[in-house]
Amino acid sequence: MFAMKNILVALALCIASVLPARQAVCAERILAGGSGWNKIALIRMDDGKIDWIYEIPEHRECNSVDFTREKNIIYANRSCARLIDVKKNLLWEFMAAPGEEVHTARQLPSGGYLLGICGEPARIVELDRRGKISRETLFDTGIKGAHGQFRQIAKLKNGNYLVPLLNSRKVVEVAPGGAVKREFETGVSFFSAKELPNGNWLLSGDGGHIRELDPDSGKAVRSVSNANLEGARLLFATEVCPLKNGNLLVSNWNGHSSDKSQPKILQIDRSNRVVWTLPSGDEIGNVSAICLVK
């Protein structure tokens, strides 16, 4: 038994010695971008090191990033949405029209893509796998000027779209065709909206507010804010990714705050305690968009 144990230990050491250092530890990574940061990066959660980085050619307002099932990267940077591969080759590009701003770009379960384009009227655009328009919804946000309309929108399982409106502090459910099916006053300028597996809506936004909303009643079934959070301070809770263990991975954008001491990305457990923060260095700028990559 002792001899067999020694053999197994030696074999494990041998395998570890021939693997590259980055492969020896199977760490999760975060794809991150941000408003005010001219880069997109793949960041290791275990040590905060950057595995891959891409410099955005122009406008620095990147408020949406997604790692596709084909292992490509889609992002929106206000002036356009782009799909690139990990070798940084451009696969397709969708340009905003004059007066418009693109703030959402993500892959849909179908394999196509969803774009949220602020303007008068605003546009919700679905693209096929080649980046060509397959469906377009026009709707009036009731907000003058593109910049104050919305950032991250989502497509619901029922086929409608979930849109958090910044300047009017509302969240609306919009049907294809542009009709508003549901509308709730929130009192908060929410940046991001997602549908959870249980059908509730996960909202995050200004003042460090995170809220799980029951879409039938419009009532909050969970709320996270600086009033009940332990371990850090939320600034502008831009994007939140729900994790399988019930925790929340949060990008904590500090572009409107003088407090630069708070973590740029953090993880919150079900008891509203901060259980992990990104060990970030100067290489990582303001983060307002995140995607968990395994």
Contacts in CASP RR format, 6 or more apart in sequence:
PFRMAT RR
TARGET T0000
AUTHOR 0000-0000-0000
METHOD contacts of the structure
MODEL  1
MFAMKNILVALALCIASVLPARQAVCAERILAGGSGWNKIALIRMDDGKI
DWIYEIPEHRECNSVDFTREKNIIYANRSCARLIDVKKNLLWEFMAAPGE
EVHTARQLPSGGYLLGICGEPARIVELDRRGKISRETLFDTGIKGAHGQF
RQIAKLKNGNYLVPLLNSRKVVEVAPGGAVKREFETGVSFFSAKELPNGN
WLLSGDGGHIRELDPDSGKAVRSVSNANLEGARLLFATEVCPLKNGNLLV
SNWNGHSSDKSQPKILQIDRSNRVVWTLPSGDEIGNVSAICLVK
16 24 0 8 1.000
22 51 0 8 1.000
25 46 0 8 1.000
27 44 0 8 1.000
27 45 0 8 1.000
27 46 0 8 1.000
27 47 0 8 1.000
28 44 0 8 1.000
28 45 0 8 1.000
28 292 0 8 1.000
28 293 0 8 1.000
28 294 0 8 1.000
29 42 0 8 1.000
29 43 0 8 1.000
29 44 0 8 1.000
29 45 0 8 1.000
29 51 0 8 1.000
29 292 0 8 1.000
29 293 0 8 1.000
29 294 0 8 1.000
30 42 0 8 1.000
30 43 0 8 1.000
30 45 0 8 1.000
30 249 0 8 1.000
30 265 0 8 1.000
30 278 0 8 1.000
30 290 0 8 1.000
30 291 0 8 1.000
30 292 0 8 1.000
30 293 0 8 1.000
31 40 0 8 1.000
31 41 0 8 1.000
31 42 0 8 1.000
31 43 0 8 1.000
31 65 0 8 1.000
31 66 0 8 1.000
31 67 0 8 1.000
31 73 0 8 1.000
31 290 0 8 1.000
31 291 0 8 1.000
31 292 0 8 1.000
31 293 0 8 1.000
32 40 0 8 1.000
32 41 0 8 1.000
32 42 0 8 1.000
32 43 0 8 1.000
32 65 0 8 1.000
32 251 0 8 1.000
32 265 0 8 1.000
32 284 0 8 1.000
32 287 0 8 1.000
32 289 0 8 1.000
32 290 0 8 1.000
32 291 0 8 1.000
33 39 0 8 1.000
33 40 0 8 1.000
33 41 0 8 1.000
33 62 0 8 1.000
33 65 0 8 1.000
33 75 0 8 1.000
33 287 0 8 1.000
33 288 0 8 1.000
33 289 0 8 1.000
33 290 0 8 1.000
34 60 0 8 1.000
34 61 0 8 1.000
34 62 0 8 1.000
34 63 0 8 1.000
34 251 0 8 1.000
34 253 0 8 1.000
34 285 0 8 1.000
34 286 0 8 1.000
34 287 0 8 1.000
34 288 0 8 1.000
34 289 0 8 1.000
35 60 0 8 1.000
35 61 0 8 1.000
35 62 0 8 1.000
35 63 0 8 1.000
35 253 0 8 1.000
35 255 0 8 1.000
35 286 0 8 1.000
35 288 0 8 1.000
36 60 0 8 1.000
36 61 0 8 1.000
36 62 0 8 1.000
36 255 0 8 1.000
36 285 0 8 1.000
36 286 0 8 1.000
37 60 0 8 1.000
37 62 0 8 1.000
37 284 0 8 1.000
37 285 0 8 1.000
37 286 0 8 1.000
37 287 0 8 1.000
38 55 0 8 1.000
38 56 0 8 1.000
38 60 0 8 1.000
39 53 0 8 1.000
39 54 0 8 1.000
39 55 0 8 1.000
39 56 0 8 1.000
39 285 0 8 1.000
40 53 0 8 1.000
40 54 0 8 1.000
40 56 0 8 1.000
40 62 0 8 1.000
40 65 0 8 1.000
40 73 0 8 1.000
40 75 0 8 1.000
41 50 0 8 1.000
41 51 0 8 1.000
41 52 0 8 1.000
41 53 0 8 1.000
41 54 0 8 1.000
41 283 0 8 1.000
41 284 0 8 1.000
42 50 0 8 1.000
42 51 0 8 1.000
42 52 0 8 1.000
42 53 0 8 1.000
42 293 0 8 1.000
43 49 0 8 1.000
43 50 0 8 1.000
43 51 0 8 1.000
43 265 0 8 1.000
43 278 0 8 1.000
43 280 0 8 1.000
43 284 0 8 1.000
44 50 0 8 1.000
44 51 0 8 1.000
45 276 0 8 1.000
45 278 0 8 1.000
47 279 0 8 1.000
48 278 0 8 1.000
48 279 0 8 1.000
48 280 0 8 1.000
48 281 0 8 1.000
48 284 0 8 1.000
50 283 0 8 1.000
50 284 0 8 1.000
52 86 0 8 1.000
53 283 0 8 1.000
54 73 0 8 1.000
54 84 0 8 1.000
54 88 0 8 1.000
56 62 0 8 1.000
56 75 0 8 1.000
56 77 0 8 1.000
58 77 0 8 1.000
58 79 0 8 1.000
59 77 0 8 1.000
59 78 0 8 1.000
59 79 0 8 1.000
60 77 0 8 1.000
61 77 0 8 1.000
61 78 0 8 1.000
61 103 0 8 1.000
62 75 0 8 1.000
62 76 0 8 1.000
62 77 0 8 1.000
62 78 0 8 1.000
62 288 0 8 1.000
62 289 0 8 1.000
63 76 0 8 1.000
63 77 0 8 1.000
63 78 0 8 1.000
63 103 0 8 1.000
63 104 0 8 1.000
63 151 0 8 1.000
63 152 0 8 1.000
63 191 0 8 1.000
63 238 0 8 1.000
63 288 0 8 1.000
63 289 0 8 1.000
64 75 0 8 1.000
64 76 0 8 1.000
64 103 0 8 1.000
64 104 0 8 1.000
64 105 0 8 1.000
64 106 0 8 1.000
64 151 0 8 1.000
64 152 0 8 1.000
64 289 0 8 1.000
65 73 0 8 1.000
65 74 0 8 1.000
65 75 0 8 1.000
65 105 0 8 1.000
65 289 0 8 1.000
65 290 0 8 1.000
65 291 0 8 1.000
66 73 0 8 1.000
66 74 0 8 1.000
66 75 0 8 1.000
66 105 0 8 1.000
66 106 0 8 1.000
66 107 0 8 1.000
66 291 0 8 1.000
67 73 0 8 1.000
67 291 0 8 1.000
67 293 0 8 1.000
68 74 0 8 1.000
68 83 0 8 1.000
68 107 0 8 1.000
68 111 0 8 1.000
69 107 0 8 1.000
69 111 0 8 1.000
71 85 0 8 1.000
71 86 0 8 1.000
72 83 0 8 1.000
72 84 0 8 1.000
72 85 0 8 1.000
72 86 0 8 1.000
72 91 0 8 1.000
73 83 0 8 1.000
73 84 0 8 1.000
73 85 0 8 1.000
73 86 0 8 1.000
74 81 0 8 1.000
74 82 0 8 1.000
74 83 0 8 1.000
74 84 0 8 1.000
74 105 0 8 1.000
74 106 0 8 1.000
74 107 0 8 1.000
74 113 0 8 1.000
75 81 0 8 1.000
75 82 0 8 1.000
75 84 0 8 1.000
75 105 0 8 1.000
75 289 0 8 1.000
76 102 0 8 1.000
76 103 0 8 1.000
76 104 0 8 1.000
76 105 0 8 1.000
76 115 0 8 1.000
76 116 0 8 1.000
77 102 0 8 1.000
78 96 0 8 1.000
78 101 0 8 1.000
78 102 0 8 1.000
78 103 0 8 1.000
79 95 0 8 1.000
79 96 0 8 1.000
79 101 0 8 1.000
79 102 0 8 1.000
80 93 0 8 1.000
80 94 0 8 1.000
80 95 0 8 1.000
80 96 0 8 1.000
80 102 0 8 1.000
81 93 0 8 1.000
81 94 0 8 1.000
81 102 0 8 1.000
81 105 0 8 1.000
81 113 0 8 1.000
81 115 0 8 1.000
82 90 0 8 1.000
82 91 0 8 1.000
82 92 0 8 1.000
82 93 0 8 1.000
82 94 0 8 1.000
82 105 0 8 1.000
83 90 0 8 1.000
83 91 0 8 1.000
83 92 0 8 1.000
83 93 0 8 1.000
83 113 0 8 1.000
83 131 0 8 1.000
84 90 0 8 1.000
84 91 0 8 1.000
85 91 0 8 1.000
92 130 0 8 1.000
92 131 0 8 1.000
94 102 0 8 1.000
94 115 0 8 1.000
94 125 0 8 1.000
94 127 0 8 1.000
94 131 0 8 1.000
96 102 0 8 1.000
96 117 0 8 1.000
99 119 0 8 1.000
99 146 0 8 1.000
100 117 0 8 1.000
100 118 0 8 1.000
100 119 0 8 1.000
100 123 0 8 1.000
100 146 0 8 1.000
101 117 0 8 1.000
101 118 0 8 1.000
101 119 0 8 1.000
101 146 0 8 1.000
101 147 0 8 1.000
101 149 0 8 1.000
102 115 0 8 1.000
102 116 0 8 1.000
102 117 0 8 1.000
102 118 0 8 1.000
103 116 0 8 1.000
103 117 0 8 1.000
103 118 0 8 1.000
103 150 0 8 1.000
103 151 0 8 1.000
103 152 0 8 1.000
104 114 0 8 1.000
104 115 0 8 1.000
104 116 0 8 1.000
104 150 0 8 1.000
104 151 0 8 1.000
104 152 0 8 1.000
104 153 0 8 1.000
105 113 0 8 1.000
105 114 0 8 1.000
105 115 0 8 1.000
105 116 0 8 1.000
106 113 0 8 1.000
106 114 0 8 1.000
107 113 0 8 1.000
107 114 0 8 1.000
108 114 0 8 1.000
108 126 0 8 1.000
108 155 0 8 1.000
111 129 0 8 1.000
112 126 0 8 1.000
112 127 0 8 1.000
112 128 0 8 1.000
112 129 0 8 1.000
112 131 0 8 1.000
112 134 0 8 1.000
113 126 0 8 1.000
113 127 0 8 1.000
113 131 0 8 1.000
114 124 0 8 1.000
114 125 0 8 1.000
114 126 0 8 1.000
114 127 0 8 1.000
114 153 0 8 1.000
114 154 0 8 1.000
114 155 0 8 1.000
115 123 0 8 1.000
115 124 0 8 1.000
115 125 0 8 1.000
115 126 0 8 1.000
115 127 0 8 1.000
116 122 0 8 1.000
116 123 0 8 1.000
116 124 0 8 1.000
116 125 0 8 1.000
116 150 0 8 1.000
116 153 0 8 1.000
117 123 0 8 1.000
117 124 0 8 1.000
117 125 0 8 1.000
118 141 0 8 1.000
118 145 0 8 1.000
118 146 0 8 1.000
118 147 0 8 1.000
118 148 0 8 1.000
118 149 0 8 1.000
118 150 0 8 1.000
119 141 0 8 1.000
119 145 0 8 1.000
119 146 0 8 1.000
119 149 0 8 1.000
120 140 0 8 1.000
120 144 0 8 1.000
120 145 0 8 1.000
120 146 0 8 1.000
121 138 0 8 1.000
121 139 0 8 1.000
121 140 0 8 1.000
121 141 0 8 1.000
122 138 0 8 1.000
122 139 0 8 1.000
122 140 0 8 1.000
122 141 0 8 1.000
122 146 0 8 1.000
122 149 0 8 1.000
122 150 0 8 1.000
123 136 0 8 1.000
123 137 0 8 1.000
123 138 0 8 1.000
124 136 0 8 1.000
124 137 0 8 1.000
124 139 0 8 1.000
124 153 0 8 1.000
124 161 0 8 1.000
124 163 0 8 1.000
124 174 0 8 1.000
125 133 0 8 1.000
125 135 0 8 1.000
125 136 0 8 1.000
125 137 0 8 1.000
126 133 0 8 1.000
126 134 0 8 1.000
126 135 0 8 1.000
126 136 0 8 1.000
126 155 0 8 1.000
127 133 0 8 1.000
127 134 0 8 1.000
128 134 0 8 1.000
135 176 0 8 1.000
137 161 0 8 1.000
137 174 0 8 1.000
137 175 0 8 1.000
137 176 0 8 1.000
137 177 0 8 1.000
137 178 0 8 1.000
138 177 0 8 1.000
138 178 0 8 1.000
139 174 0 8 1.000
139 177 0 8 1.000
139 178 0 8 1.000
139 179 0 8 1.000
139 180 0 8 1.000
141 149 0 8 1.000
141 150 0 8 1.000
141 163 0 8 1.000
141 165 0 8 1.000
141 168 0 8 1.000
142 168 0 8 1.000
143 149 0 8 1.000
143 165 0 8 1.000
143 166 0 8 1.000
143 167 0 8 1.000
143 168 0 8 1.000
148 166 0 8 1.000
148 167 0 8 1.000
149 165 0 8 1.000
149 166 0 8 1.000
149 167 0 8 1.000
150 163 0 8 1.000
150 164 0 8 1.000
150 165 0 8 1.000
150 166 0 8 1.000
151 164 0 8 1.000
151 166 0 8 1.000
151 191 0 8 1.000
151 192 0 8 1.000
151 238 0 8 1.000
152 164 0 8 1.000
152 191 0 8 1.000
152 192 0 8 1.000
152 193 0 8 1.000
152 194 0 8 1.000
152 238 0 8 1.000
152 239 0 8 1.000
152 289 0 8 1.000
153 161 0 8 1.000
153 162 0 8 1.000
153 163 0 8 1.000
153 164 0 8 1.000
153 193 0 8 1.000
154 161 0 8 1.000
154 162 0 8 1.000
154 193 0 8 1.000
154 194 0 8 1.000
154 195 0 8 1.000
155 161 0 8 1.000
155 162 0 8 1.000
156 162 0 8 1.000
156 173 0 8 1.000
156 195 0 8 1.000
157 195 0 8 1.000
157 199 0 8 1.000
159 175 0 8 1.000
159 176 0 8 1.000
160 173 0 8 1.000
160 174 0 8 1.000
160 175 0 8 1.000
160 176 0 8 1.000
160 181 0 8 1.000
161 173 0 8 1.000
161 174 0 8 1.000
161 175 0 8 1.000
161 176 0 8 1.000
162 171 0 8 1.000
162 172 0 8 1.000
162 173 0 8 1.000
162 174 0 8 1.000
162 193 0 8 1.000
162 194 0 8 1.000
162 195 0 8 1.000
162 201 0 8 1.000
163 171 0 8 1.000
163 172 0 8 1.000
163 173 0 8 1.000
163 174 0 8 1.000
163 193 0 8 1.000
164 170 0 8 1.000
164 171 0 8 1.000
164 186 0 8 1.000
164 190 0 8 1.000
164 191 0 8 1.000
164 192 0 8 1.000
164 193 0 8 1.000
164 203 0 8 1.000
164 205 0 8 1.000
165 171 0 8 1.000
165 172 0 8 1.000
166 189 0 8 1.000
166 190 0 8 1.000
166 191 0 8 1.000
167 189 0 8 1.000
169 185 0 8 1.000
169 186 0 8 1.000
169 187 0 8 1.000
169 188 0 8 1.000
169 189 0 8 1.000
169 190 0 8 1.000
170 183 0 8 1.000
170 184 0 8 1.000
170 185 0 8 1.000
170 186 0 8 1.000
171 183 0 8 1.000
171 184 0 8 1.000
171 186 0 8 1.000
171 190 0 8 1.000
171 193 0 8 1.000
171 201 0 8 1.000
171 203 0 8 1.000
171 213 0 8 1.000
172 180 0 8 1.000
172 182 0 8 1.000
172 183 0 8 1.000
172 184 0 8 1.000
173 180 0 8 1.000
173 181 0 8 1.000
173 182 0 8 1.000
173 183 0 8 1.000
173 215 0 8 1.000
174 180 0 8 1.000
174 181 0 8 1.000
175 181 0 8 1.000
182 215 0 8 1.000
184 213 0 8 1.000
184 218 0 8 1.000
186 203 0 8 1.000
186 211 0 8 1.000
188 203 0 8 1.000
188 205 0 8 1.000
188 206 0 8 1.000
188 207 0 8 1.000
188 209 0 8 1.000
188 211 0 8 1.000
189 205 0 8 1.000
189 206 0 8 1.000
190 203 0 8 1.000
190 204 0 8 1.000
190 205 0 8 1.000
190 206 0 8 1.000
190 209 0 8 1.000
190 211 0 8 1.000
191 204 0 8 1.000
191 205 0 8 1.000
191 206 0 8 1.000
191 236 0 8 1.000
191 237 0 8 1.000
191 238 0 8 1.000
191 239 0 8 1.000
191 288 0 8 1.000
192 202 0 8 1.000
192 203 0 8 1.000
192 204 0 8 1.000
192 205 0 8 1.000
192 238 0 8 1.000
192 239 0 8 1.000
192 240 0 8 1.000
193 201 0 8 1.000
193 202 0 8 1.000
193 203 0 8 1.000
194 201 0 8 1.000
194 202 0 8 1.000
194 240 0 8 1.000
194 242 0 8 1.000
195 201 0 8 1.000
195 202 0 8 1.000
196 202 0 8 1.000
196 212 0 8 1.000
196 242 0 8 1.000
199 215 0 8 1.000
200 212 0 8 1.000
200 213 0 8 1.000
200 214 0 8 1.000
200 215 0 8 1.000
200 221 0 8 1.000
201 212 0 8 1.000
201 213 0 8 1.000
201 215 0 8 1.000
202 210 0 8 1.000
202 211 0 8 1.000
202 212 0 8 1.000
202 213 0 8 1.000
202 240 0 8 1.000
202 242 0 8 1.000
203 209 0 8 1.000
203 210 0 8 1.000
203 211 0 8 1.000
203 212 0 8 1.000
203 213 0 8 1.000
204 210 0 8 1.000
204 211 0 8 1.000
204 237 0 8 1.000
204 238 0 8 1.000
204 239 0 8 1.000
204 240 0 8 1.000
204 250 0 8 1.000
205 236 0 8 1.000
205 237 0 8 1.000
205 238 0 8 1.000
206 236 0 8 1.000
206 256 0 8 1.000
207 225 0 8 1.000
207 226 0 8 1.000
207 234 0 8 1.000
207 235 0 8 1.000
207 236 0 8 1.000
207 237 0 8 1.000
208 225 0 8 1.000
208 226 0 8 1.000
208 234 0 8 1.000
208 235 0 8 1.000
208 236 0 8 1.000
208 237 0 8 1.000
208 252 0 8 1.000
209 223 0 8 1.000
209 224 0 8 1.000
209 225 0 8 1.000
209 234 0 8 1.000
209 237 0 8 1.000
210 223 0 8 1.000
210 224 0 8 1.000
210 225 0 8 1.000
210 234 0 8 1.000
210 237 0 8 1.000
210 240 0 8 1.000
210 248 0 8 1.000
210 250 0 8 1.000
210 268 0 8 1.000
211 220 0 8 1.000
211 222 0 8 1.000
211 223 0 8 1.000
211 224 0 8 1.000
212 220 0 8 1.000
212 221 0 8 1.000
212 222 0 8 1.000
212 223 0 8 1.000
213 219 0 8 1.000
213 220 0 8 1.000
213 221 0 8 1.000
214 220 0 8 1.000
214 221 0 8 1.000
224 234 0 8 1.000
224 237 0 8 1.000
224 248 0 8 1.000
224 268 0 8 1.000
224 272 0 8 1.000
225 234 0 8 1.000
226 233 0 8 1.000
226 234 0 8 1.000
228 272 0 8 1.000
229 268 0 8 1.000
229 272 0 8 1.000
229 273 0 8 1.000
229 274 0 8 1.000
230 271 0 8 1.000
230 272 0 8 1.000
230 273 0 8 1.000
230 274 0 8 1.000
231 273 0 8 1.000
231 274 0 8 1.000
232 252 0 8 1.000
232 262 0 8 1.000
232 263 0 8 1.000
232 266 0 8 1.000
232 274 0 8 1.000
232 277 0 8 1.000
233 259 0 8 1.000
233 262 0 8 1.000
234 250 0 8 1.000
234 252 0 8 1.000
234 262 0 8 1.000
235 252 0 8 1.000
235 253 0 8 1.000
235 254 0 8 1.000
235 255 0 8 1.000
235 256 0 8 1.000
235 257 0 8 1.000
235 259 0 8 1.000
235 262 0 8 1.000
236 252 0 8 1.000
236 253 0 8 1.000
236 254 0 8 1.000
236 255 0 8 1.000
236 256 0 8 1.000
236 257 0 8 1.000
236 288 0 8 1.000
237 250 0 8 1.000
237 251 0 8 1.000
237 252 0 8 1.000
237 253 0 8 1.000
238 251 0 8 1.000
238 252 0 8 1.000
238 253 0 8 1.000
238 287 0 8 1.000
238 288 0 8 1.000
238 289 0 8 1.000
239 250 0 8 1.000
239 251 0 8 1.000
239 288 0 8 1.000
239 289 0 8 1.000
239 290 0 8 1.000
240 248 0 8 1.000
240 249 0 8 1.000
240 250 0 8 1.000
240 251 0 8 1.000
241 248 0 8 1.000
241 249 0 8 1.000
241 250 0 8 1.000
241 290 0 8 1.000
241 291 0 8 1.000
241 292 0 8 1.000
242 248 0 8 1.000
242 249 0 8 1.000
243 249 0 8 1.000
243 267 0 8 1.000
243 292 0 8 1.000
246 269 0 8 1.000
246 270 0 8 1.000
247 267 0 8 1.000
247 268 0 8 1.000
247 269 0 8 1.000
247 270 0 8 1.000
247 275 0 8 1.000
248 267 0 8 1.000
248 268 0 8 1.000
249 265 0 8 1.000
249 266 0 8 1.000
249 267 0 8 1.000
249 290 0 8 1.000
249 292 0 8 1.000
250 265 0 8 1.000
250 266 0 8 1.000
250 267 0 8 1.000
250 268 0 8 1.000
251 264 0 8 1.000
251 265 0 8 1.000
251 287 0 8 1.000
251 288 0 8 1.000
251 289 0 8 1.000
251 290 0 8 1.000
252 262 0 8 1.000
252 263 0 8 1.000
252 264 0 8 1.000
252 265 0 8 1.000
252 266 0 8 1.000
252 287 0 8 1.000
253 264 0 8 1.000
253 286 0 8 1.000
253 287 0 8 1.000
253 288 0 8 1.000
254 260 0 8 1.000
254 262 0 8 1.000
254 264 0 8 1.000
254 286 0 8 1.000
255 286 0 8 1.000
263 274 0 8 1.000
263 277 0 8 1.000
263 278 0 8 1.000
263 280 0 8 1.000
264 278 0 8 1.000
264 280 0 8 1.000
264 284 0 8 1.000
264 285 0 8 1.000
264 286 0 8 1.000
264 287 0 8 1.000
265 277 0 8 1.000
265 278 0 8 1.000
265 280 0 8 1.000
265 287 0 8 1.000
265 290 0 8 1.000
266 274 0 8 1.000
266 276 0 8 1.000
266 277 0 8 1.000
266 278 0 8 1.000
267 274 0 8 1.000
267 275 0 8 1.000
267 276 0 8 1.000
267 277 0 8 1.000
268 274 0 8 1.000
268 275 0 8 1.000
269 275 0 8 1.000
278 284 0 8 1.000
END
